[in-house]
């Protein structure tokens, strides 16, 4: 519309200005013509009245004078007649213009004195009239007086008004028809070719390749389209060549790296779209306290694991745009390239209302499914209104995914419990698409999951997947048992798959991990320097340093952690003044009551323990309650002598792996809950039951007093586990699995 206005506005202004000038000239011509006609009529009538007026003035016949002026009473378009004596005084006047007061009009005396006529436009009461005055002379040429005729000019202005109305109507019609003509011309010359080109680009982007060029123009557009066709052909050939070369490189490579994952994606995915869907976005734009906009990476294992994969794949990540400045940085399709400083893939933001976010995310997802699956003795709440909003938001994300899918095939990788209905919604519209889902939290046993009143809809939605992944085999087993107990289906225990309504869903364990990144010498030196500054800032020099990095969540065992530190200091007073535990806590879901209560309880425990043991400048617990970026956390990992992960129930927990990956000097100890998925991989960690305060405190003591050689051996083993099973291998296993399913289909 803006471009159309830019095109038409100058044309319309020129047309309108030209027509207005023509109208002014025409109106002036008509006005002059009517006034000239009025003058000629007045002249003729005045000359005929002059003879009678001369006789009346000679005989001083007042009665005849009155009869003369009253004879003009009924004349069309004439207001009346006034007869003056030689002194300019009124002798008689038509009643209709009584009050004309000619004696006060200087031009009458001029007419009598000079013997010349006078004419012009005058104001009479509220009207405009035309007056025509001539001298009355006898046969000798002596002036006896004057006679003045007054005409109504309203008909002149009425006709001019009618003329202007006609000009106005014609101008409007001319503008409208000009706009329509320009609109049709623009559509034919510009819009239709651009629409056809856009449609062609859309088909090319989605993989619909036409053998014939659908656009036949021979002009500039035709030449442009021809060049685009050549570029597209080159891209197709290059993609095919890259895909074949990638397949050969994957077969030769052993270690999993970003380059190998990228090669695998080229080889297995090729032209098909790779789409990831999650609730949390990997990059969000927020305003800080000063009102400046910053691009930050939200805390969370999903973002930590998937961002490197998307950088390698170059696909599209669809997520909820939750940053307060997110809308300022997207294009017309709600997309942007990320990371902002070096775009490697596309982020598409989906907008939710406050009501949708409240019901779908805070309500059903985090007051219902989250406590249900974690089984940490927090009662799940299931509200019908939240469930309806959950369905609405899943449908909104489904449409967003469908808009991005290519014409043929495509891969959709859905993350976590926020989108249990999404796989089925996508499959109903696009059965040709391969859908995988990864469940990042634990899966409970059938008796627990049956608490949810909507379990059938959730399970049927998830069984829309071709592949369903969990962190560990135990969660896979629980899911298979749940479906077997609660739905009519067939379980294949050999292939670990579920067949229902003619569709097969494979259920596999894929232990999620992180990048196997040693940072490089330069980065390691920078982080080490930052760590020394932190020691000075928080008074950690010559201290035994422990670290905990968590979202403030009741599943993380944070209060239990504080009680274990208290028990350790009670039993081992020699650590007072020497041990400092740094707890980094990212606030989360604070307006949910259970989270609000946890914040208060944790604040109280930290304050109580610091008051109980604190001495001078030393406090046993430093509680940093805010969001930290990964760049800020790594130096804490590096200086920490031990790291505590005390989850009461966790899918995997990537903090444990991040800590191990950061210990290049092999000088740390990981204290790890047995209720995490990471405990299945890290047998060399100091394993704990976080519910047992005594056992927990003993484990902390063991971590502090462990022999350096033993520390080194354990850390080497755990780092080797990460190296062999990093996030690229996790993604590669999933992609290999889903592409294998696609080939079977």
PEPENOR-V124631 format. One record per residue. N is the residue number from 1. OMEGA is omega in whole degrees, 0 to 359 (999 if undefined). D_FIRST is the distance of its C-alpha to the first C-alpha in Angstrom with 1 decimal. Layout:
BEGIN
N_OMEGA_D_FIRST, N_OMEGA_D_FIRST
END
This chain:
BEGIN
1_181_0.0, 2_179_3.8, 3_179_5.5, 4_179_5.0, 5_178_6.2, 6_179_8.6, 7_189_9.8, 8_186_10.4, 9_178_11.5, 10_179_14.7, 11_181_15.5, 12_179_15.3, 13_179_17.4, 14_180_19.9, 15_182_20.2, 16_180_20.6, 17_179_23.0, 18_181_25.0, 19_178_25.4, 20_177_26.4, 21_177_29.0, 22_180_30.3, 23_179_30.5, 24_180_32.5, 25_181_34.9, 26_180_35.3, 27_178_36.0, 28_178_38.5, 29_180_40.2, 30_180_40.6, 31_179_41.9, 32_181_44.4, 33_182_45.5, 34_179_46.2, 35_177_47.9, 36_178_50.1, 37_179_51.0, 38_179_51.9, 39_181_54.1, 40_178_56.0, 41_181_56.6, 42_180_57.8, 43_181_60.1, 44_182_61.7, 45_182_62.3, 46_179_63.6, 47_179_66.1, 48_180_67.4, 49_184_67.8, 50_182_69.6, 51_180_72.8, 52_181_73.2, 53_180_72.3, 54_179_75.0, 55_181_77.6, 56_183_76.7, 57_179_76.8, 58_182_80.1, 59_181_81.7, 60_184_79.9, 61_184_79.2, 62_181_76.9, 63_179_76.8, 64_178_75.7, 65_180_73.1, 66_179_71.6, 67_181_71.7, 68_185_69.8, 69_181_66.9, 70_179_66.7, 71_179_66.4, 72_185_62.9, 73_187_61.9, 74_181_60.6, 75_182_59.0, 76_177_55.3, 77_178_52.9, 78_179_55.9, 79_179_56.5, 80_184_60.1, 81_178_62.8, 82_179_64.8, 83_183_68.3, 84_173_69.6, 85_186_73.2, 86_176_74.0, 87_178_73.5, 88_179_69.9, 89_182_70.7, 90_175_69.2, 91_180_71.8, 92_177_69.6, 93_178_66.0, 94_184_64.0, 95_185_63.7, 96_180_59.9, 97_178_59.5, 98_183_62.4, 99_178_61.7, 100_174_60.3, 101_182_63.1, 102_182_63.6, 103_181_66.4, 104_183_63.9, 105_187_61.9, 106_185_63.1, 107_178_61.9, 108_178_64.6, 109_177_67.4, 110_179_65.8, 111_182_65.9, 112_183_69.6, 113_185_70.6, 114_183_68.9, 115_180_69.1, 116_179_65.5, 117_178_62.8, 118_180_59.8, 119_178_56.4, 120_179_53.1, 121_180_50.6, 122_176_51.9, 123_178_50.9, 124_188_53.0, 125_180_52.5, 126_186_48.8, 127_173_48.5, 128_184_48.2, 129_177_50.9, 130_180_52.3, 131_182_55.9, 132_184_58.3, 133_178_61.8, 134_178_64.7, 135_176_68.4, 136_185_71.2, 137_174_74.1, 138_184_77.7, 139_181_79.4, 140_179_80.5, 141_179_76.9, 142_182_77.5, 143_179_74.5, 144_183_75.4, 145_181_72.0, 146_174_68.4, 147_183_66.3, 148_177_62.6, 149_180_60.1, 150_182_57.0, 151_174_54.0, 152_180_51.1, 153_184_47.8, 154_181_45.5, 155_177_45.0, 156_181_43.8, 157_176_41.0, 158_179_40.3, 159_176_39.8, 160_177_37.6, 161_178_35.5, 162_179_35.2, 163_180_34.2, 164_176_31.4, 165_179_30.2, 166_178_30.1, 167_180_28.3, 168_180_25.7, 169_180_25.2, 170_179_25.0, 171_180_22.5, 172_179_20.1, 173_179_20.7, 174_179_20.2, 175_181_16.8, 176_181_15.8, 177_176_17.3, 178_179_15.9, 179_179_12.3, 180_180_13.4, 181_178_15.2, 182_179_12.5, 183_179_10.2, 184_180_13.4, 185_179_14.3, 186_179_11.3, 187_184_11.8, 188_187_15.4, 189_187_15.6, 190_191_13.0, 191_183_11.3, 192_176_14.7, 193_179_16.7, 194_178_14.6, 195_179_14.8, 196_177_18.4, 197_178_19.0, 198_179_17.4, 199_178_19.6, 200_178_22.5, 201_180_22.1, 202_179_22.0, 203_179_25.1, 204_180_26.7, 205_181_26.1, 206_175_27.7, 207_178_30.5, 208_187_30.0, 209_178_31.3, 210_179_31.1, 211_180_33.9, 212_176_32.0, 213_184_28.7, 214_184_26.4, 215_189_24.4, 216_183_26.3, 217_178_24.3, 218_183_26.7, 219_182_24.3, 220_178_22.8, 221_179_20.9, 222_179_24.2, 223_177_26.1, 224_181_23.7, 225_179_24.1, 226_179_27.8, 227_178_28.1, 228_178_26.3, 229_181_28.8, 230_178_31.7, 231_180_30.6, 232_179_30.2, 233_179_33.6, 234_179_35.1, 235_180_33.7, 236_180_35.3, 237_181_38.5, 238_179_38.5, 239_180_37.8, 240_180_40.7, 241_179_42.9, 242_181_42.1, 243_180_42.7, 244_179_46.1, 245_179_47.1, 246_179_46.1, 247_179_48.3, 248_181_51.2, 249_179_50.7, 250_182_50.5, 251_182_53.9, 252_188_55.4, 253_180_54.2, 254_182_56.0, 255_180_54.7, 256_178_51.3, 257_176_48.9, 258_180_45.2, 259_180_45.6, 260_178_47.5, 261_179_45.0, 262_178_42.2, 263_179_44.5, 264_181_45.1, 265_177_41.5, 266_184_40.9, 267_187_44.0, 268_184_43.5, 269_178_39.8, 270_183_38.5, 271_182_35.1, 272_182_34.9, 273_172_32.7, 274_184_34.6, 275_174_33.0, 276_179_34.7, 277_175_34.0, 278_176_35.5, 279_183_35.0, 280_179_35.5, 281_182_33.1, 282_179_34.8, 283_180_32.9, 284_179_31.5, 285_183_30.0, 286_175_32.0, 287_178_32.6, 288_184_36.3, 289_180_38.4, 290_179_37.2, 291_178_33.5, 292_182_33.0, 293_177_31.0, 294_174_33.2, 295_183_32.8, 296_174_35.9, 297_181_37.5, 298_177_38.6, 299_176_42.2, 300_183_43.3, 301_182_44.9, 302_180_42.0, 303_181_39.9, 304_184_42.9, 305_191_43.7, 306_182_40.3, 307_177_38.6, 308_180_41.0, 309_181_40.5, 310_176_36.7, 311_179_37.2, 312_186_39.4, 313_182_37.3, 314_181_33.9, 315_181_32.4, 316_177_30.0, 317_179_31.2, 318_184_29.6, 319_178_30.7, 320_176_30.1, 321_188_28.1, 322_179_30.7, 323_184_30.4, 324_176_29.2, 325_184_26.9, 326_186_25.9, 327_181_22.2, 328_191_21.8, 329_179_22.7, 330_176_20.9, 331_184_17.8, 332_179_15.0, 333_180_17.9, 334_182_20.3, 335_172_22.4, 336_177_24.2, 337_179_27.1, 338_350_30.5, 339_188_32.9, 340_183_30.6, 341_180_33.1, 342_187_33.7, 343_180_31.1, 344_177_33.1, 345_185_31.2, 346_172_28.0, 347_176_27.9, 348_184_25.6, 349_176_25.7, 350_184_25.8, 351_177_25.3, 352_174_28.0, 353_177_28.5, 354_180_31.7, 355_178_33.3, 356_180_32.5, 357_181_33.9, 358_184_36.9, 359_185_37.8, 360_187_37.1, 361_183_38.1, 362_183_40.6, 363_189_41.8, 364_184_42.5, 365_191_42.3, 366_170_44.3, 367_180_46.4, 368_187_47.1, 369_183_47.0, 370_179_47.7, 371_178_51.1, 372_185_51.9, 373_184_51.8, 374_176_53.4, 375_178_56.3, 376_174_57.1, 377_170_58.5, 378_187_55.3, 379_176_54.8, 380_178_51.5, 381_179_49.5, 382_181_47.6, 383_182_45.5, 384_180_43.9, 385_178_40.7, 386_179_40.4, 387_179_40.9, 388_179_38.2, 389_177_35.7, 390_178_37.1, 391_180_36.2, 392_182_32.7, 393_176_32.0, 394_178_33.7, 395_179_31.4, 396_178_28.3, 397_179_29.6, 398_180_30.6, 399_178_27.1, 400_177_25.9, 401_182_28.8, 402_179_28.1, 403_184_24.5, 404_186_26.1, 405_174_29.1, 406_181_29.6, 407_182_30.3, 408_174_34.0, 409_184_35.9, 410_181_35.0, 411_179_36.8, 412_182_36.0, 413_187_38.2, 414_183_38.1, 415_159_39.8, 416_193_42.1, 417_180_42.7, 418_189_39.2, 419_181_38.1, 420_182_41.2, 421_188_39.1, 422_182_36.5, 423_181_38.6, 424_180_39.3, 425_180_35.6, 426_183_34.6, 427_179_37.5, 428_181_36.9, 429_184_33.6, 430_181_34.5, 431_181_38.3, 432_183_38.1, 433_175_37.0, 434_184_39.7, 435_174_39.6, 436_180_41.9, 437_175_42.3, 438_182_44.3, 439_188_46.0, 440_181_46.6, 441_180_48.9, 442_171_52.3, 443_185_52.7, 444_177_55.4, 445_185_58.1, 446_182_57.6, 447_180_59.4, 448_184_57.1, 449_180_53.9, 450_176_55.0, 451_182_54.6, 452_182_50.8, 453_182_50.3, 454_186_47.3, 455_183_49.2, 456_178_48.8, 457_182_45.0, 458_181_44.9, 459_179_47.4, 460_177_45.7, 461_181_42.4, 462_180_44.0, 463_168_45.8, 464_180_42.5, 465_167_43.1, 466_181_44.8, 467_179_46.2, 468_185_46.9, 469_173_48.2, 470_181_50.3, 471_187_52.0, 472_182_55.6, 473_181_57.5, 474_179_58.7, 475_174_55.2, 476_180_54.8, 477_179_58.1, 478_180_57.1, 479_178_53.9, 480_178_55.9, 481_181_58.4, 482_180_55.8, 483_181_54.2, 484_182_57.7, 485_193_58.8, 486_181_55.7, 487_173_54.1, 488_185_55.6, 489_177_55.1, 490_181_57.2, 491_176_57.8, 492_185_58.8, 493_179_60.8, 494_181_61.3, 495_185_57.6, 496_179_56.5, 497_181_53.9, 498_178_53.1, 499_179_52.6, 500_179_51.0, 501_176_49.3, 502_180_49.7, 503_181_47.9, 504_178_49.7, 505_179_48.7, 506_181_50.6, 507_187_51.6, 508_173_52.4, 509_176_53.2, 510_182_51.2, 511_183_52.4, 512_183_49.5, 513_182_50.1, 514_175_48.7, 515_173_48.3, 516_190_51.7, 517_176_51.0, 518_174_53.8, 519_186_51.4, 520_185_53.2, 521_183_55.8, 522_181_53.4, 523_179_51.4, 524_179_54.7, 525_180_56.1, 526_179_53.0, 527_179_53.2, 528_178_57.0, 529_178_56.6, 530_178_54.1, 531_178_56.6, 532_177_59.4, 533_178_57.3, 534_177_56.7, 535_179_60.4, 536_183_61.0, 537_185_58.2, 538_178_59.5, 539_185_63.2, 540_179_63.6, 541_179_66.0, 542_178_69.0, 543_169_67.7, 544_190_67.4, 545_171_63.6, 546_182_62.0, 547_171_58.3, 548_181_56.2, 549_186_52.4, 550_158_50.8, 551_179_48.1, 552_186_49.9, 553_183_50.4, 554_177_53.5, 555_188_53.8, 556_177_54.5, 557_184_58.0, 558_178_57.4, 559_177_60.0, 560_178_62.5, 561_179_61.9, 562_179_62.9, 563_178_66.0, 564_177_67.0, 565_177_66.8, 566_180_68.9, 567_178_71.4, 568_182_71.6, 569_175_72.4, 570_184_74.9, 571_185_76.8, 572_182_76.4, 573_180_76.8, 574_180_77.1, 575_179_73.3, 576_184_72.8, 577_182_71.5, 578_183_70.7, 579_174_68.1, 580_177_64.5, 581_180_61.9, 582_178_58.3, 583_174_55.9, 584_182_52.2, 585_178_50.4, 586_179_46.6, 587_184_45.8, 588_172_44.2, 589_191_43.2, 590_180_45.0, 591_167_44.1, 592_189_45.9, 593_183_49.4, 594_179_51.3, 595_177_49.5, 596_179_49.9, 597_179_53.6, 598_178_53.9, 599_180_52.5, 600_181_55.1, 601_181_57.9, 602_176_57.2, 603_182_57.0, 604_181_60.3, 605_179_62.0, 606_180_61.0, 607_181_62.2, 608_182_65.4, 609_179_66.3, 610_178_65.5, 611_183_67.7, 612_187_70.4, 613_187_70.8, 614_182_69.1, 615_181_71.5, 616_180_70.5, 617_184_67.3, 618_172_67.5, 619_182_65.5, 620_183_65.6, 621_170_61.9, 622_186_58.9, 623_181_55.9, 624_187_52.5, 625_174_50.0, 626_178_46.5, 627_176_44.1, 628_173_45.3, 629_178_43.5, 630_179_45.4, 631_181_46.1, 632_185_47.8, 633_185_49.8, 634_178_51.4, 635_176_53.7, 636_176_55.1, 637_186_55.8, 638_183_57.6, 639_185_60.0, 640_176_60.7, 641_175_64.1, 642_179_63.0, 643_182_59.9, 644_172_60.0, 645_189_57.9, 646_183_59.3, 647_176_56.8, 648_174_58.3, 649_184_56.3, 650_178_53.6, 651_177_52.0, 652_186_52.6, 653_183_52.0, 654_176_50.7, 655_179_52.1, 656_182_55.4, 657_178_54.2, 658_180_52.3, 659_180_55.6, 660_182_57.6, 661_183_55.2, 662_186_55.4, 663_179_59.2, 664_181_59.9, 665_176_63.3, 666_187_64.2, 667_181_65.5, 668_177_63.8, 669_177_64.6, 670_175_62.2, 671_195_63.2, 672_177_61.4, 673_177_61.3, 674_181_62.6, 675_175_59.9, 676_174_57.2, 677_181_56.1, 678_181_56.9, 679_177_60.6, 680_182_60.8, 681_186_60.1, 682_176_61.7, 683_180_65.3, 684_172_66.3, 685_172_64.6, 686_187_66.8, 687_184_65.9, 688_165_66.1, 689_187_65.9, 690_178_63.9, 691_180_65.5, 692_183_68.9, 693_181_69.1, 694_179_72.4, 695_180_71.3, 696_181_68.1, 697_178_70.1, 698_179_72.5, 699_178_69.7, 700_178_68.4, 701_179_71.9, 702_180_72.2, 703_183_68.9, 704_187_70.3, 705_185_73.7, 706_179_72.8, 707_181_74.5, 708_179_72.3, 709_178_73.3, 710_177_72.3, 711_183_69.0, 712_181_68.4, 713_181_69.4, 714_183_67.2, 715_177_64.1, 716_180_64.6, 717_182_64.6, 718_178_61.5, 719_176_59.6, 720_177_60.7, 721_179_59.2, 722_182_55.8, 723_182_56.0, 724_183_56.9, 725_180_54.4, 726_185_51.4, 727_179_47.8, 728_176_47.2, 729_178_50.0, 730_180_48.7, 731_180_45.3, 732_178_47.1, 733_181_49.3, 734_181_46.5, 735_178_44.5, 736_181_47.6, 737_184_48.4, 738_176_45.1, 739_174_44.8, 740_177_48.4, 741_180_47.5, 742_179_44.7, 743_178_47.2, 744_180_49.7, 745_999_47.1
END
